[in-house]
Amino acid sequence: QNLPEYRIEHSKGVANFLYSFARINYFDNFRSQSLYLVGLLHDIGYYENPTGEDHGRKGAELLEVAGISKDFCDLIRYHGKYIKDPSRDQELMWLADQWKRRVYWIYEKISKYL
């Protein structure tokens, strides 16, 4: 089963947020591009998993099989979960995911008036 369009749009929004934050804060190109890719792929665990149950773990496992680094996969594995003493990138991932979710919610509420 393919990912629905709204999930793809959400992931693109998270990716753009992370990349923009990274560039504005003078992160190097590699880290900026890595964060963009993390944002783009963070919900890949919904693929063939429409309920989204444990999608972070499932997404990280899919990417690990493809040879993606543990650090990259861990950002995906733990996004949306409480982590004691998270890294800066884990905090950014959480912030970007929450921001995009809130923007979508607000759009849904006001779009009926447009």
Secondary structure in CASP SS format (residue, H / E / C, confidence):
PFRMAT SS
TARGET T0000
AUTHOR 0000-0000-0000
METHOD secondary structure of the structure
MODEL  1
Q C 1.00
N C 1.00
L C 1.00
P C 1.00
E H 1.00
Y H 1.00
R H 1.00
I H 1.00
E H 1.00
H H 1.00
S H 1.00
K H 1.00
G H 1.00
V H 1.00
A H 1.00
N H 1.00
F H 1.00
L H 1.00
Y H 1.00
S H 1.00
F H 1.00
A H 1.00
R H 1.00
I H 1.00
N C 1.00
Y C 1.00
F C 1.00
D C 1.00
N H 1.00
F H 1.00
R H 1.00
S H 1.00
Q H 1.00
S H 1.00
L H 1.00
Y H 1.00
L H 1.00
V H 1.00
G H 1.00
L H 1.00
L H 1.00
H C 1.00
D C 1.00
I H 1.00
G H 1.00
Y H 1.00
Y C 1.00
E C 1.00
N C 1.00
P C 1.00
T C 1.00
G C 1.00
E C 1.00
D C 1.00
H H 1.00
G H 1.00
R H 1.00
K H 1.00
G H 1.00
A H 1.00
E H 1.00
L H 1.00
L H 1.00
E H 1.00
V H 1.00
A C 1.00
G C 1.00
I C 1.00
S C 1.00
K H 1.00
D H 1.00
F H 1.00
C H 1.00
D H 1.00
L H 1.00
I H 1.00
R H 1.00
Y C 1.00
H C 1.00
G C 1.00
K C 1.00
Y C 1.00
I C 1.00
K C 1.00
D C 1.00
P C 1.00
S C 1.00
R H 1.00
D H 1.00
Q H 1.00
E H 1.00
L H 1.00
M H 1.00
W H 1.00
L H 1.00
A H 1.00
D H 1.00
Q H 1.00
W H 1.00
K H 1.00
R H 1.00
R H 1.00
V H 1.00
Y H 1.00
W H 1.00
I H 1.00
Y H 1.00
E H 1.00
K H 1.00
I H 1.00
S H 1.00
K C 1.00
Y C 1.00
L C 1.00
END
